[in-house]
């Protein structure tokens, strides 16, 4: 399933060309995204080639804040590739990576060179997800999204970059002590 999905995936640049919802915001955040060189160097030391398969949609406010950061990390690290698929185009894949029973996005799946799932992350940095579960979910929609945007802007992608780096390091087995940061192991199944 993962190999098939990655074969269907498009690059971040292609995704940006197809964006319809929030086009200006996508473009602005893509230009502003930055990765700390020491973080990129830490991931670069991980042996092998790795792929990040993101499940997302252009209308998703979390995806617009998260995917540009992940793209910068993939650009900074040799042997790391990002591919994006639509949530609604891959329901079986999405249903395998639900959060608290919901089809929340984005989801980022770490694939090794053979196309096996080594771990997954999402839909938000762990501290932001904890806030959402604790109090954000109960806010009126406009207020909730305003607060999410404020928190993403204040963090400037630091938590995202750190947690995706930890996903790669833990998934590769290079740093089992890396912060859990939303890391989830992949379920074993015959359909993988």
C-alpha positions in Angstrom: 0.0 0.0 0.0 2.8 2.5 0.9 4.8 1.9 -2.3 1.6 2.4 -4.4 0.7 5.6 -2.5 4.3 7.0 -2.9 4.2 6.2 -6.6 1.0 8.4 -6.8 2.5 11.1 -4.7 3.5 14.5 -6.0 6.3 16.8 -5.0 5.8 19.8 -2.8 6.4 22.1 -5.8 3.7 20.3 -7.9 1.4 20.4 -4.9 1.9 24.2 -4.7 1.1 24.6 -8.4 -2.2 22.7 -7.8 -3.3 24.5 -4.6 -6.7 26.2 -4.9 -7.6 26.9 -1.3 -5.4 29.4 0.7 -3.1 29.9 -2.3 -1.5 33.1 -1.0 -0.9 31.6 2.5 0.7 28.5 1.0 3.0 30.6 -1.1 3.9 32.9 1.8 4.6 30.1 4.3 6.6 28.2 1.7 8.9 31.2 1.2 9.4 31.7 5.0 10.0 28.1 6.1 13.5 27.6 7.5 15.4 24.6 9.0 18.2 25.0 11.5 21.5 23.8 10.0 22.3 21.7 13.1 19.0 19.9 12.8 19.5 19.1 9.1 23.0 17.9 9.9 21.7 15.6 12.6 19.2 14.0 10.1 21.9 13.9 7.4 23.9 11.5 9.5 21.1 8.9 9.3 22.3 6.3 6.9 20.1 5.2 4.0 17.5 6.8 1.9 14.2 7.9 3.4 10.9 9.0 2.1 8.2 11.0 3.8 4.7 10.4 2.6 2.4 13.2 3.6 -1.4 12.8 3.5 -2.8 16.3 3.1 -5.3 18.6 1.4 -4.8 22.2 0.4 -7.7 23.5 2.5 -6.1 22.2 5.7 -4.8 25.0 8.0 -2.4 22.6 9.7 -1.0 21.3 6.4 -0.3 24.8 5.2 1.9 25.4 8.3 3.5 22.0 8.4 4.3 20.9 4.8 6.6 23.9 3.9 8.8 23.1 6.9 9.0 19.4 5.9 9.9 20.4 2.4 12.7 22.6 3.6 14.0 19.6 5.7 13.9 17.3 2.6 15.7 19.9 0.6 18.4 20.2 3.3 19.0 16.5 3.7 20.5 14.3 0.9 18.6 11.0 0.6 15.3 12.4 2.0 12.3 12.8 -0.3 8.8 14.2 0.4 5.8 13.1 -1.6 2.2 14.2 -1.0 -1.1 12.4 -1.6 -4.6 13.6 -1.0 -6.5 12.3 1.9 -9.6 11.6 -0.1 -7.7 9.9 -2.9 -6.2 7.3 -0.5 -9.0 6.3 2.0 -7.4 2.9 2.9 -4.1 4.6 3.7 -5.8 7.4 5.7 -7.9 4.9 7.7 -4.7 3.2 8.8 -3.4 6.4 10.3 -6.4 7.9 12.2 -5.9 10.2 15.2 -8.3 9.7 18.1 -10.7 8.0 15.7 -10.7 10.8 13.2 -9.2 11.3 9.7 -7.1 14.3 10.8 -4.4 15.6 8.5 -1.6 16.1 7.7 -0.2 12.7 8.5 3.5 12.1 7.7 4.6 8.5 7.2 8.3 7.5 7.2 9.2 4.9 4.6 12.5 3.2 4.3 14.3 2.3 1.1 12.1 -0.8 0.6 8.9 1.2 1.1 8.1 -0.2 4.5 6.5 2.1 7.1 8.9 2.8 9.9 6.8 5.3 11.9 4.3 8.1 11.4 3.5 11.5 12.8 0.6 13.9 12.8 -1.6 15.8 12.6 0.1 18.6 14.7 3.3 19.1 16.8 2.7 17.3 20.1 2.4 20.4 22.3 -0.1 21.9 19.9 -2.1 18.7 19.6 -2.2 18.5 23.4 -3.6 22.1 23.6 -6.1 21.2 20.9 -7.3 18.1 22.8 -7.4 19.9 26.1 -9.1 23.2 25.2 -8.9 24.1 21.5 -11.5 21.6 20.3 -14.1 23.4 22.4 -13.5 26.9 21.1 -15.7 28.4 18.4 -14.2 27.5 15.0 -13.0 31.0 14.1 -11.3 31.5 17.5 -9.8 28.0 17.4 -8.2 28.6 14.0 -7.0 32.0 15.0 -5.3 30.5 18.0 -3.8 27.7 16.0 -2.3 30.2 13.5 -0.9 32.3 16.3 0.8 29.3 17.9 2.2 28.1 14.6 3.6 31.6 13.8 5.1 32.0 17.3 6.9 28.6 17.0 8.2 29.3 13.4 8.2 25.7 12.5 10.7 24.7 15.2 8.5 22.0 16.8 7.6 20.6 13.4 11.2 20.3 12.3 12.3 18.8 15.5 9.5 16.2 15.6 9.9 15.2 12.0 13.7 14.9 12.6 12.9 12.7 15.6 10.5 10.6 13.4 13.3 9.9 11.0 15.9 9.2 13.7 13.6 6.9 15.7 12.2 5.2 12.6 15.8 4.6 11.4 16.7 3.2 14.9 19.5 5.7 15.2 18.2 7.5 18.2 15.7 5.6 20.2 16.0 8.2 22.9 14.8 10.9 20.6 11.7 12.8 21.9 8.6 10.9 21.1 7.2 14.1 19.6 4.1 12.5 18.2 6.0 9.4 16.8 3.8 6.4 16.3 5.0 3.0 15.3 3.5 1.4 12.2 0.9 -1.3 12.6 2.0 -4.6 11.2 -0.4 -6.2 8.7 -0.4 -8.4 5.7 -1.6 -5.4 3.6 1.5 -3.3 4.3 
